Amino acid sequence: MGSVGQFLIGVVVQMVSLAISTVVVVGLFWRRITVGKQFFQVKARPTPPSILNDPQWGTHTYMNLKEQGIKLHYVEAGDPQNPLILFVHGFPECWFSWRHQLKHFSKNFWVVAVDMRGYGNSDKPSKTSQYNTDLLVQDLRHFVIALGKDKCTLVAHDWGAVLAWRLVSLYPELFSSHISLNGPHPTAFTKCLRQSFKQIFMSWYVFFFQTPLVPELVIRAQDLKVLEKMFRGNNNNVEAFPDDVIEAYKYYYSQKGALTPPINYYRNIKFGELHQVYPKIKVPTLIIWGTEDLALSKSIPKLSAEECESCDVKFVEGASHWVQQDNPDMVNALIDQYIDLHHGQKFY
């Protein structure tokens, strides 16, 4: 796409972003007037809740990536002599979103759940440009290499999955298998946007997150109430997301400087380059998809599979976007079966 086309797309994105943000701002400040000055206050949480340090999840560790100039936090469990499974989270999560998988797979694998740049206890650079997608992909590549295995199984969700699709496309030699949970291949997402006005409306938040400051205010409101609403959804799924789990996420996002970095992932989307072509995925791939995702269309898994040489698609009926937390037993069973198929050994 030429420079004129990219400029026009940029103008349209800014106009849509401004329109959405204007509506949101009016609503926010009306609620601020009715609720009072405490509306934007976030409770101080100086100490991690006990659930984050529960030893059943694993050991908290850090890795300095000198080439990237970044320190990443991760939780690991299991025997490092066993095959490696790397788990990569999405927005607005952290390593903790893989707690059920860490516990389950540590019996037979070395499992690692990383906090990506800007999340959890990993470093949080201050500049928006430091969350460029290419930079984030390289974080993961260097992290995988530093873990010291010839190959690993990569399991990723949401934004982590978006990066993982690029990673396995560009560096297939690092991975024995790839499992994507409710996260679109970039080409598939672009196709879906072109084919479906519904997906454009479902993606309203992507445009909203282009706005400075306002998204941070929305997340801050009523002591991070939006996190509870996002995870529990319209059905108020307290069973999958009890109060202590919600509080774990609120702890991370209540820390100084924690709100802006995850949103900067969205602010680095290059809308004029969404047509970019990626090499066909050679790594054997499994797509696991919660059918009740409110942000991503059910047509995306099929479109993503078309970008792979070998791909299976499994739907988890009734599960939301947060599929590995909504129905961990089903997700774990599907991963077990797929790894068994590609490692030729039963681990479950």
Phi, psi and omega in degrees: 000135182287173183294326179294315178299317179296321178297316181295319177298319178299320179296315180298316180300316181295322179293316178296317179301316180295319180297313180297315184294325179298315178298316181296316182299317178301314179295319180300311186282336170295317178292326177298320180293318184282327183273321182114179187294342180283357186301321183262008181278139176246128181297137177293133178229079186287340186239133178298139175296153187301331183297333181285336181254014179296123184296346180293340179277329181137198184250136179277130186218162177232151176225129174270121175261095187298322181297329183264346182066039186218146174248125181250138174266144175210161176244131182234151178208161180088179184275121178298347176282344181278166175303146185265135166243124177255128180252130182235123188276177177242200180260138355257073190246208178184191180307328188298338180294347180256017185303319181293325181284322177302314181294316185290312190274348180292346179293326186232358182226162164272116185247136181226126175243116187262147165273118178292163176313128178090358184241156171053234181259009175282164179300150182230082177305150189273336185277140178302321183296343181279008175240028174300139185302319179299321179294319180294321177297319180292326172307310183293320179300311180295324178296314179300313180299318182294335178291342167089009178264148177297318179215160175213167170268127181256122179239123187217152185227142171055234180301323176301321179292321178302316178290322182296322177303316178295318184298311182288335177290318185273331185228060184297336183295345182274350193230137175272330177200162186222128182235120186246127182245115176042053175214125189276144165299139183305318180293319179297320180294319178298316178299318181295319178299321181288332185265344192222114172295330179301317180293325177299315178293322178295336183264021183305324184294331178298318177289319180300321183290354175286342184283139173290143167068317187299315178302322178297321178296320179298317181291323180294328192307136176052049177055054174064034182302330183298330179296317177299316181294320181295310185288317183281335175071188182294336181270004179051060185285079181287332181298313179282333184230071178292173186303321183291329177289315177300318181295327177298314178293319179297326178303309183298318185277353176273352183283153183302129176076014187271342187278319188288317184305314179298325178290332179295340172302316180289324182290349177260006176293128178263093186297331180283354182243018182292347180277359184307137182263133178248151176300148177304139180288118179268336181289130177307131191232139172240130174254123175249128190224118172289127189287343184258029177294124181271353183251338186228134184291150177290350177280344185294319179304316179297316179295323178292320180299329179293344179269007184242149173284327180217116185209134171250147178237128178233125177265139175253101186297133176084350181277147180274192175304329184270055194301320184287344175261329179293312184224069184297327181297315180294315180298315180298320179295318180295320178293315177307309183296321182289317178296320176304316181298322186262349174254349178066028181210135180278130177243002186233000000 
